[in-house]
Amino acid sequence: MVVASGEGRSEGSIQPASRRRIRALARALLLLPLLAPLHCGLERHDEILILVNEESPVSLAIGAYYSESRGIPKTNILRLSIPATPADERSKLGPFEIISAEGFAELVRAPVEAHLREHDLVDAIEIIVTTKGIPLRVEGPAAPLDTWLRDAASAAVDAELSLLFSDLIGRAGIQDAVNPYFDSTLGFHEFRKRNPEAPLRYLVARLTGYQDELDPETGIPRDIRALIDGAQAESAAPAVASTWLVDLDPSLTLGSASGNVVLLQPTAAILRAAGLAVTFNEERAMAHDVKNIAGYASWGSNDNHDPGPPYYGEIAGKLRPGSFAPRALSVDLVSTNARTFTNPPHYGQSLVADLLRMGVSGAAGHVVEPVLAAVPRPQILLRRYAQGVPAVEAFYRSIPYLGWMNVYIGDPLMRIAEPISARDPSDLDGDGVDNDSDNCTAIPNPDQRDTNADGFGNACDADIDGNGVVTTSWGFSFPLKERGDIEWIALTATNGPYDPNHDLDGDGKVDRLDVSIAQLFLFLPPGPSGQATPPRR
């Protein structure tokens, strides 16, 4: 029984205003379970800046959804104003996919740098996320193919953004752009702290995909929502052992075959040595119907036995390359696989967008011809990712040069669900020689052939003059003292006589394959080796 107070009110009674407040609180409490998946338990990510385009509703929607799904403050979404460009009939690019160098400087670089300065975020931001609607490619003047690596001025917008506040932005070629983070063992936060003057200031990832089939709940394309959600997805099916698919084409000609020797064969060997289940396809036919692929490396449409457009997916009753596990990562050695995300696509080469539609959650790509020397190294990308390194860090550790054509598509924070040990095995490349004694620790060479006895095996030593870096004189052979390592090997391949130091693959002759292998080490030191002291540049 409630006892009346001296003011004629029961002490336990509730006045109308209080009742309204309690009802409002009750309604709020009822909503909490619905909101919990979006707000509770999320790790906050103040280190990420999201770039959206005010001229693209899809871009705005992607930015809002990603910030919500990853705990990124709304204040870390920067709205740029970039007008749509007409569809390019020559290159078959869609609106928002290409921008001039002047447009990039005015509409992208300047406002992003100003925002970072004005909000004291220059050092606080470590990752920049671009969204569909932010241009893909900075268009530069044309360059001849024989000096492409020196003179090409086009670039991925994302590659340029990684160099903000650096004088490398806008530079042509790769000669002065060796990536200081290449094959690093450091997390990016630690790397940047130790190297405050390094030109690589930001890791950049892109959230994009085909633009059709908008998700009614979020207003973003279905493929892009799947890309974001897939980065955190767990398998709903019973656990099935995943496989790492490396698809090599043994029929490639001498120029391209170096990719088999230096990139794909070592990838299969290194992943196996790490204890992973590897499906290594060395048959002429492209791989198909492989199940539960966790990591994928291939030639894509550069394989001589590709099935034709669209190259990936259900084709003639076969699923190429197969089905993908949650959080799968891919890298295919295709020149322009990220040139467009417009649907329907205009095919020439295969497209990353089709792999995303099949369930890949992260992909390395190129917006313009990178040349084989400048593609991401699949053995580094997949190995580091398997060890638990965030996908965008693994990507930037795998690219040899900065400010080029490379782009990473996917959630930068994606990690593999079940990482292997972060420590490399004692025999990294699985060639039977322990790392401490191996004169090429990242390329299998059980014969340990080292014809100049410098501690670097021929398989990873194109440094002919021994100055600590593989050089080129861009085709010029004279004066002799300025001849590059590439030219020394090329002249031997053309005119002889045989020089064992120029025979990188140890097949008893010096030919175009040796020249091509050497080019994959351009401007890089020989090795790595467990026998030799790292050369000084």
C-alpha positions in Angstrom: 0.0 0.0 0.0 1.3 3.4 -0.9 1.4 6.0 1.9 0.3 9.5 0.9 2.8 12.3 1.4 2.1 15.6 3.1 1.5 17.2 -0.4 -1.3 14.8 -1.2 0.8 12.7 -3.7 1.7 9.1 -3.3 5.5 8.7 -3.1 5.3 5.9 -5.6 3.1 7.8 -8.1 4.4 8.9 -11.5 3.5 12.3 -13.0 2.5 12.6 -16.7 5.8 14.2 -17.7 7.7 11.4 -16.1 5.5 8.8 -17.7 6.3 10.3 -21.1 10.0 10.2 -20.4 9.9 6.6 -19.3 7.9 5.5 -22.3 10.4 7.3 -24.6 13.3 5.5 -22.7 11.5 2.2 -23.1 11.1 2.7 -26.8 14.8 3.5 -27.1 15.7 0.4 -25.2 13.6 -1.7 -27.5 15.6 -0.4 -30.4 19.0 -1.2 -28.9 19.1 -4.9 -30.1 18.4 -3.7 -33.6 21.2 -1.2 -33.6 23.7 -3.4 -31.8 25.2 -5.1 -34.8 26.1 -1.7 -36.3 27.3 0.1 -33.2 28.3 -2.4 -30.4 31.7 -4.0 -30.4 33.0 -2.1 -33.4 36.7 -1.1 -33.3 36.9 2.7 -34.0 39.1 3.6 -37.0 40.2 7.2 -36.8 43.2 6.5 -39.0 41.0 6.1 -42.2 39.9 9.0 -44.5 37.1 8.2 -47.0 36.9 10.1 -50.2 33.4 10.5 -51.8 32.2 12.5 -54.8 29.3 14.8 -54.2 28.4 14.4 -57.9 27.8 10.7 -57.5 24.9 9.5 -55.2 26.5 6.0 -55.3 29.8 7.3 -54.0 28.0 9.1 -51.2 26.1 5.9 -50.3 29.3 3.8 -50.3 31.1 6.2 -48.0 28.2 6.3 -45.5 27.8 2.5 -45.5 31.6 1.8 -45.1 32.0 4.3 -42.3 29.1 2.7 -40.5 30.3 -0.8 -41.0 33.9 -0.1 -39.9 33.4 2.4 -37.1 34.9 5.3 -39.0 33.8 8.7 -37.8 31.5 10.6 -40.2 33.9 13.5 -39.8 36.5 11.3 -41.7 34.4 11.4 -44.9 35.7 14.1 -47.2 33.3 15.2 -49.9 35.0 16.2 -53.2 33.2 17.8 -56.2 34.4 16.1 -59.4 32.1 16.5 -62.5 31.4 13.4 -64.5 33.5 13.0 -67.6 31.8 11.8 -70.9 32.2 8.1 -71.6 35.4 7.6 -73.5 34.7 5.8 -76.7 38.3 5.2 -77.4 39.1 3.4 -74.2 35.5 2.4 -73.4 35.7 4.0 -70.0 32.6 5.2 -68.1 31.9 8.5 -66.4 34.1 9.3 -63.4 36.8 6.8 -64.5 39.4 9.1 -66.0 40.7 12.5 -65.0 43.4 14.8 -66.5 46.6 15.6 -64.6 45.3 19.1 -64.2 41.9 17.9 -63.0 43.5 15.6 -60.5 45.7 18.4 -59.1 42.8 20.8 -58.7 39.9 18.6 -57.8 41.5 15.7 -55.9 45.0 16.4 -54.6 44.6 20.0 -53.5 41.4 19.6 -51.5 42.6 16.4 -49.9 46.0 17.9 -48.8 44.2 21.0 -47.6 41.7 19.0 -45.5 44.5 17.0 -43.9 46.5 20.1 -43.1 43.5 22.2 -41.8 42.2 19.4 -39.5 45.7 18.4 -38.3 45.3 14.9 -39.9 48.5 14.7 -41.9 50.0 12.2 -39.6 46.8 10.9 -37.9 45.5 9.5 -41.2 47.2 6.3 -42.4 44.7 4.9 -44.9 42.7 6.6 -47.6 39.7 4.8 -49.1 38.4 5.9 -52.5 34.9 5.0 -53.6 33.2 4.5 -57.0 32.8 8.0 -58.4 36.3 9.0 -57.6 38.3 8.7 -60.9 40.4 5.6 -61.4 43.1 7.0 -63.7 45.1 10.1 -64.1 45.6 10.5 -67.9 49.1 11.5 -68.9 50.7 12.0 -72.3 51.5 9.0 -74.4 54.9 7.3 -74.2 56.6 4.8 -76.5 56.6 1.2 -75.3 60.4 0.8 -75.5 60.8 3.5 -72.8 57.4 3.0 -71.1 59.0 2.4 -67.7 60.9 5.7 -68.0 58.4 8.0 -69.7 54.8 6.8 -69.0 53.0 9.6 -67.2 49.6 8.0 -66.6 48.9 6.6 -63.2 46.3 5.2 -60.9 44.6 8.0 -58.9 45.1 5.8 -55.8 48.8 5.4 -56.5 49.2 9.1 -56.6 47.2 9.7 -53.4 49.6 7.4 -51.6 52.3 10.0 -52.2 50.5 13.1 -50.9 52.9 15.8 -49.8 55.6 14.1 -51.8 57.4 15.4 -54.9 57.0 12.0 -56.6 53.4 12.9 -57.5 53.1 13.4 -61.2 56.5 12.1 -62.1 56.8 9.8 -65.1 58.3 6.4 -65.0 59.6 4.2 -62.1 63.3 5.1 -62.0 63.1 7.3 -58.9 60.1 5.5 -57.4 61.4 2.3 -55.8 59.0 1.4 -53.0 60.8 1.7 -49.6 58.0 -0.5 -48.1 58.6 -3.3 -50.6 58.8 -6.7 -48.9 59.0 -5.0 -45.5 58.4 -7.0 -42.3 57.0 -3.9 -40.5 53.4 -2.9 -40.0 52.7 0.3 -41.8 52.2 2.4 -38.6 55.7 1.3 -37.5 57.2 1.8 -40.9 56.0 5.3 -41.2 57.2 6.1 -37.7 60.6 4.9 -38.5 60.7 6.5 -42.0 59.2 10.0 -41.6 60.7 11.2 -44.8 59.6 8.3 -47.0 57.4 9.3 -49.9 54.9 6.6 -49.1 52.7 8.4 -46.6 49.3 6.7 -47.0 47.9 3.3 -48.0 45.1 3.6 -50.5 42.3 1.1 -51.2 39.2 1.4 -53.4 35.7 0.3 -52.9 34.2 -0.3 -56.3 32.6 -2.8 -58.6 30.0 -3.0 -61.3 27.4 -0.2 -60.9 24.2 -2.2 -61.6 21.7 -3.7 -59.3 21.5 -1.2 -56.4 20.9 -2.7 -53.0 17.5 -1.2 -51.9 18.6 -1.0 -48.2 21.8 1.0 -48.8 21.6 2.5 -52.3 25.0 1.0 -53.3 25.6 -1.6 -56.0 25.2 -5.2 -55.0 28.8 -6.1 -55.8 30.2 -3.3 -53.7 28.0 -4.1 -50.7 29.2 -7.7 -51.0 32.8 -6.5 -51.2 32.4 -4.5 -47.9 30.4 -7.2 -46.1 32.6 -10.0 -47.5 35.7 -8.6 -45.9 34.3 -9.5 -42.5 32.3 -12.6 -43.5 32.6 -16.0 -42.0 31.7 -19.2 -43.8 28.1 -20.3 -43.0 28.9 -23.8 -44.4 30.7 -26.5 -42.5 34.4 -25.9 -42.4 36.1 -27.0 -45.6 39.8 -26.8 -46.2 40.5 -23.9 -48.5 43.1 -23.9 -51.2 45.5 -21.4 -52.7 45.3 -21.5 -56.5 48.4 -20.7 -58.6 47.6 -21.1 -62.3 50.7 -21.1 -64.5 50.8 -21.3 -68.3 53.8 -23.4 -69.4 53.4 -22.5 -73.1 54.2 -18.8 -72.7 56.9 -17.3 -74.9 60.3 -16.3 -73.7 59.3 -12.7 -72.8 56.4 -13.6 -70.6 57.8 -16.9 -69.3 59.9 -14.9 -66.8 56.6 -14.4 -65.0 56.4 -18.1 -64.5 60.0 -18.3 -63.3 60.2 -15.3 -61.0 56.5 -14.8 -59.9 54.2 -17.8 -60.1 56.5 -20.8 -59.5 57.9 -19.1 -56.4 54.4 -18.3 -55.2 53.4 -21.9 -55.2 56.6 -23.0 -53.6 56.5 -20.3 -50.9 52.9 -21.0 -50.0 53.5 -24.7 -49.8 56.6 -24.2 -47.6 54.4 -22.1 -45.3 52.2 -25.2 -44.8 49.2 -24.0 -46.9 47.2 -26.3 -49.2 48.2 -25.2 -52.7 46.6 -26.1 -56.0 49.4 -25.5 -58.6 48.1 -25.8 -62.1 51.0 -26.3 -64.5 48.7 -27.7 -67.3 48.2 -25.7 -70.5 44.4 -25.4 -69.8 43.3 -22.7 -67.4 42.2 -23.9 -64.0 38.4 -24.4 -63.5 36.0 -25.7 -60.9 38.5 -25.3 -58.1 36.5 -25.1 -54.8 37.0 -22.8 -51.9 39.8 -20.6 -53.2 41.4 -18.5 -50.5 44.1 -16.9 -52.7 44.4 -16.8 -56.4 47.3 -15.9 -58.7 47.2 -16.4 -62.5 47.8 -15.0 -65.9 44.1 -14.3 -66.4 43.4 -13.5 -70.0 47.1 -13.5 -70.8 47.0 -17.2 -70.5 47.3 -18.7 -74.0 44.4 -21.0 -73.2 41.8 -18.6 -71.8 38.2 -19.3 -72.8 37.6 -15.8 -74.2 35.3 -13.1 -72.8 34.3 -12.7 -70.0 37.2 -15.0 -69.0 35.9 -15.6 -65.5 32.6 -17.1 -64.4 30.4 -19.9 -65.8 31.7 -20.5 -69.3 30.8 -23.6 -71.4 29.7 -25.5 -68.3 32.9 -24.8 -66.3 33.3 -22.3 -63.5 36.6 -20.4 -64.1 38.5 -20.5 -61.9 36.1 -21.8 -59.3 34.4 -20.8 -56.1 36.0 -18.5 -53.6 36.3 -18.8 -49.8 35.2 -15.9 -47.5 37.8 -13.1 -47.6 39.5 -14.4 -50.7 42.3 -12.4 -52.3 43.3 -12.4 -56.0 46.1 -11.1 -58.2 46.2 -11.8 -61.9 49.0 -10.7 -64.2 46.8 -8.7 -66.6 47.8 -5.3 -67.9 44.5 -3.4 -67.5 42.3 -5.6 -65.4 41.2 -2.6 -63.3 40.7 -0.2 -66.2 37.0 0.0 -65.8 34.1 -1.1 -63.5 31.4 0.0 -66.0 28.8 -2.6 -66.9 28.2 -3.9 -69.5 32.0 -4.0 -69.9 33.9 -3.7 -73.2 36.3 -6.6 -73.1 39.8 -6.8 -74.4 41.5 -8.3 -71.4 39.9 -9.9 -68.3 38.5 -7.7 -65.5 38.8 -7.7 -61.8 35.2 -6.7 -61.6 34.2 -10.2 -62.7 36.2 -11.8 -60.0 34.5 -9.5 -57.4 31.2 -10.6 -58.8 32.2 -14.2 -58.2 33.0 -13.6 -54.6 36.6 -12.3 -54.4 36.8 -9.8 -51.4 40.1 -8.2 -52.3 42.0 -7.8 -55.6 45.2 -6.3 -56.9 44.8 -4.6 -60.3 46.2 -2.1 -62.9 44.4 0.8 -64.5 47.0 1.0 -67.3 49.7 -1.2 -68.6 52.2 -1.7 -65.7 54.8 -3.8 -67.6 55.6 -7.2 -66.0 58.4 -5.6 -63.9 55.9 -3.4 -62.0 53.1 -5.9 -61.2 52.4 -6.8 -57.5 54.6 -9.8 -56.5 52.0 -12.5 -55.8 54.4 -14.5 -53.6 54.7 -11.5 -51.3 51.0 -10.4 -51.4 49.6 -13.9 -50.7 52.2 -14.9 -48.2 51.9 -11.8 -46.1 48.1 -11.9 -46.3 48.1 -15.6 -45.2 50.3 -14.5 -42.2 47.5 -12.1 -41.0 48.8 -8.9 -42.5 45.8 -6.5 -43.4 45.1 -6.8 -47.1 46.1 -3.3 -48.0 49.4 -3.6 -46.1 50.1 -6.9 -47.9 49.4 -5.2 -51.2 51.8 -2.2 -50.6 54.5 -4.6 -49.5 54.1 -6.5 -52.8 54.5 -3.6 -55.2 58.1 -2.7 -56.2 57.4 0.9 -57.3 55.3 3.8 -56.2 53.0 6.2 -58.1 52.4 3.7 -60.9 49.4 1.9 -62.4 48.7 -0.3 -59.4 45.4 -0.3 -57.4 44.0 -2.4 -54.6 40.2 -3.0 -54.6 38.6 -4.0 -51.3 38.3 -3.2 -47.7 41.8 -2.2 -46.6 41.3 -3.7 -43.1 40.4 -7.2 -44.4 42.4 -9.9 -42.7 42.3 -13.6 -43.3 40.1 -15.4 -40.8 42.7 -18.1 -39.8 46.3 -16.8 -40.3 49.3 -19.0 -40.4 52.4 -18.3 -38.3 53.8 -14.9 -38.9 57.3 -16.4 -38.8 58.6 -17.6 -42.1 59.7 -21.3 -42.3 63.4 -22.1 -42.1 63.3 -22.8 -45.8 61.1 -20.0 -47.2 61.1 -21.1 -50.8 61.0 -24.8 -50.2 64.1 -25.6 -52.3 65.8 -27.8 -49.7 68.3 -25.1 -48.6 67.8 -23.3 -45.2 67.3 -19.6 -45.4 70.6 -18.8 -43.6 72.5 -20.7 -46.3 70.3 -20.0 -49.3 71.7 -17.6 -51.8 68.2 -16.9 -53.2 65.7 -17.2 -50.3 62.6 -16.2 -52.4 63.2 -18.1 -55.6 63.7 -21.9 -55.5 67.2 -22.8 -56.7 68.3 -26.1 -55.2 71.5 -26.0 -57.3 72.6 -22.7 -55.6 74.3 -21.7 -58.8 76.4 -18.5 -58.2 78.9 -18.1 -61.0 80.4 -14.8 -59.8 80.7 -16.1 -56.2 79.2 -12.9 -54.7 76.8 -14.7 -52.4 73.8 -14.0 -54.6 72.6 -16.9 -56.7 72.2 -16.3 -60.5 68.5 -16.9 -60.1 68.1 -13.6 -58.3 71.2 -11.7 -59.3 71.0 -9.5 -62.5 73.4 -7.0 -61.0 76.1 -7.6 -63.5 78.4 -4.7 -62.6 78.1 -5.4 -58.8 77.0 -1.9 -57.8 74.2 -3.1 -55.6 71.2 -2.4 -58.0 70.0 -3.7 -61.3 70.2 -0.8 -63.8 69.3 0.0 -67.4 70.7 2.5 -69.9 67.3 2.4 -71.8 68.7 0.5 -74.7 71.9 2.5 -75.2 75.1 0.5 -75.1 77.7 3.2 -75.3 79.6 4.7 -73.6 80.6 1.4 -72.1 80.9 2.7 -68.5 77.2 3.8 -68.6 75.9 0.5 -70.0 73.1 -0.9 -67.8 72.9 -4.4 -66.5 69.9 -5.1 -68.7 71.9 -4.0 -71.7 74.9 -6.2 -70.8 72.7 -9.3 -70.8 70.8 -8.2 -73.9 73.9 -7.8 -75.9 75.1 -11.2 -74.8 71.8 -12.7 -75.8 72.0 -11.1 -79.2 75.7 -11.3 -80.1 77.4 -13.7 -77.6 79.8 -14.9 -76.5 78.3 -17.0 -73.7 78.8 -15.5 -70.3 77.8 -17.7 -67.4 77.2 -14.6 -65.2 74.5 -13.5 -67.7 72.8 -16.9 -67.7 70.3 -16.3 -64.9 68.1 -19.4 -65.4 71.1 -21.8 -65.7 70.0 -23.4 -69.0 73.4 -23.1 -70.6 72.5 -20.2 -72.9 71.8 -16.5 -72.6 68.6 -15.5 -74.4 65.5 -13.3 -74.2 64.3 -15.2 -71.1 67.4 -14.1 -69.2 66.8 -10.5 -70.3 63.2 -10.7 -69.2 64.1 -12.1 -65.8 66.6 -9.3 -65.3 63.9 -6.7 -66.1 61.8 -8.0 -63.2 64.6 -6.8 -60.8 65.0 -3.4 -62.4 66.2 -0.7 -59.9 66.1 -3.3 -57.1 69.0 -4.9 -55.3 69.9 -8.6 -56.0 68.7 -11.3 -53.7 67.5 -11.5 -51.0 70.2 -14.0 -50.0 71.1 -15.7 -46.7 74.7 -15.8 -47.7 75.5 -12.3 -48.7 75.5 -8.9 -46.9 72.8 -6.8 -48.5 74.4 -4.6 -51.2 74.6 -0.9 -50.6 73.2 1.4 -53.3 
